[in-house]
Structure formats: structure tokens, C-alpha cells
């Protein structure tokens, strides 16, 4: 399932549809095969090397070069679960893209990755100033000091998001008022969103901007694919922007110890 989510993200956030059919098929096939092979799936160097191979094989003047390079390189970065481990690789990717060309497509990639760099640098900073409009009022982070806050980036039309809802429900049920969940929705259909959470989890705080990917929170936390999770500890400190992986462990650590201290070896 992971490679499927990754491909969907690529299709949503790049001009992948503009690739030649052969290039697009080869990319998707590589992602499928790589995700099935543990020696490739969890090996960032395989994907980084593949990015450079594709760049070398592609016509230097091809408008697709940066798209292909970006796709393979970001797949490599996705193998790192700990955001700080991703930082230097996003920096390397930005430098490499700048050397490819100065096209609008490449500029968009660079801007997107720069947002990720900025978001990673914001980890371990105070976000008590954050106020999020919700369907029932305003969620002020500072007013929930002493609680763990989960920011759930979501859309009702996103099947992986919907599949992830039971986990969010289980966490909320387990910890009750020790945890607050703010759903940051990409939906443009307000009725669909309201009906979904009225039936599923009426106790959650739901943000609806109607701006889809232009929602400021998506830019602030450098969210390029959903579902995604950001975590804020009981002191209003942003501690994770890649919280979806091992979410149960991380929330338990935050509720118990106010920091994520599970074995970080498995987060790279």
C-alpha cells in the first residue's frame, strides 16, 4: 500500500501526467518493484543512485529531467522516518535541482522542499501561538497546555485517510481528554466533512478552509501527501511532523513522558 500512496502523492504534487507515457510507466514500475524488495524499499542509496542514473540517461534539455530526478530522490528521502535525518537530503536535493534547470517545474519542486526544510527546522519550537479555525470555533493551542495535540491532515475522499480514522478513534478513546485531535481537512465539500465526523468522531476539532492544498497549515507543516500527522507535546512544543509512523508508540511516550523516546533506531 505504501508505494500506492506514494504514487498518488506524486501524481497530485508534480506534473507527472505531463511525462511521456513510457517514462511514467517506467517510474511507476520502478516504485512498485522497489517497494516489494526490502533491499531497495528501505535503502535510500538505491533510490538516490536511481535518481542520478535517470538524470544521466535523460536528455540534458528534457523538460522531464527534474521531474524524474525529483520523483526518485524524494522516494529515497521517504525511507527516513526521523525528520532530522531527512534534512540534509532535502538540502542536497534542492542543490541538485538548481543545477538541472531554471524551469517553473523545477522552481516549484525547490519551493516545496524549502518548505519541508523550514518545517523540519521548526521541530522542537514553541507553537503555543497557533490558533486554528474549526467548525465549532477556534482551537487555541495555548489553551490546551498539558495535553498532547495531534494534527491529522485528512480528506474524506482520501481512502488511506479514511482507513486511518479507526486508529485515531482508538487513540482518542484510550487517552480521553489527555489527547486532543485537530483534523486539518483538504476537503472542499463542507457537508461531506461535517457528516463524516458527526458520525465517526464528533469530539474532534475539525478545520475546514475550503482552500484544499492552499490551506496555510499545509504549507506551514510542509504536508505534500495525506494522511499525515504532526505532534505537539504537553508544553506546546512541536515534536514531530512525521507522526503517522508508529503513532501509537509516540502518543504513549508523549502522554507518559512528554517526549518521543521510543527506540529511534527504527526511525533512522
Order of alpha helices (4+ residues) and beta strands (2+ residues): alpha-alpha-alpha-alpha-alpha-alpha-alpha-beta-beta-beta-alpha-beta-alpha-beta-alpha-beta-beta-alpha
